[in-house]
Amino acid sequence: MTIEEKLRIFYETTIADATKQSEVIIEEYKTSLKNMYEEHKRESEEKAVYTLDIECQKLVQEKNKVLSLQSLDFKRQISEKTACLKNELFEDVKKRLLSFMETPEYNELLVKQIKEAIQFAKNDEHTIYINSTDADRKAFLEDKTGATITVSTIDFMGGTRTVIHDKNILIDRSFSAMFAEEKETFSI
C-alpha cells in the first residue's frame, strides 16, 4: 500500500471517527438541552400553578371583602328602612289612640280600669289618676265608679295610673307606658 492510500485510509478513518464523535457529542448536547427544556418547563408550570393559586386566593379574598361590605350596607339599609317603617307604624298607632280617646269605648275602658284598680286595692289607701287631657271626664268617671279621681300633672297620654300607698304599688295602665313597651319590644 502506498503512502497515499495509507493517508486516504487514515483520513477516512479519522473523518469517520471524528464524525462519529461529533454525532455522539451533538446527541449528548441535544439530550442535555432537552432535559434542561423539560426541567425549565416543569418549573415554569409549577410557578404558574403557584401564581394562579395565589391570584385565585386574592380574588376570593377580594370577593369576600366586597360581599361583606355589601352585606353590611344591605343590613344598614334594612335597619334604616325598618326603623322608618316602625316609626310610621307607631305614629299611625298614636293617631288611632288619640282617635280612640274620642269614642265612648274609651270611656268604658277608663271605667273598667278604675273598677279593676279598686278591686285590686281592696281596702288599702290608693289614688287613681287620669291624664290631664281626660279632666273633663272626671265627674263622669267618679259617678260611674264611685271612686275619687285625681287629675295627673304628668302627661301619660291616656288610660289610668293607680298608686296603692300602703303596699308601694303602681298599677300603670297608661297609654304612654303601654305604647313605650310595645315600641321597645316590637320587631318586624
Secondary structure, DSSP 8 states (H G I E B T S, - for coil): --HHHHHHHHHHHHHHHHHHHHHHHHHHHHHHHHHHHHHHHHHHHHHHHHHHHHHHHHHHHHHHHHHHHHHHHHHHHHHHHHHHHHHHHHHHHHHHHHHHTTSHHHHHHHHHHHHHHHHHHTTS-EEEEE-GGGGGGHHHHHHHH---EEE-SS--SSEEEEEETTTTEEEEEEHHHHHHHHHHH---
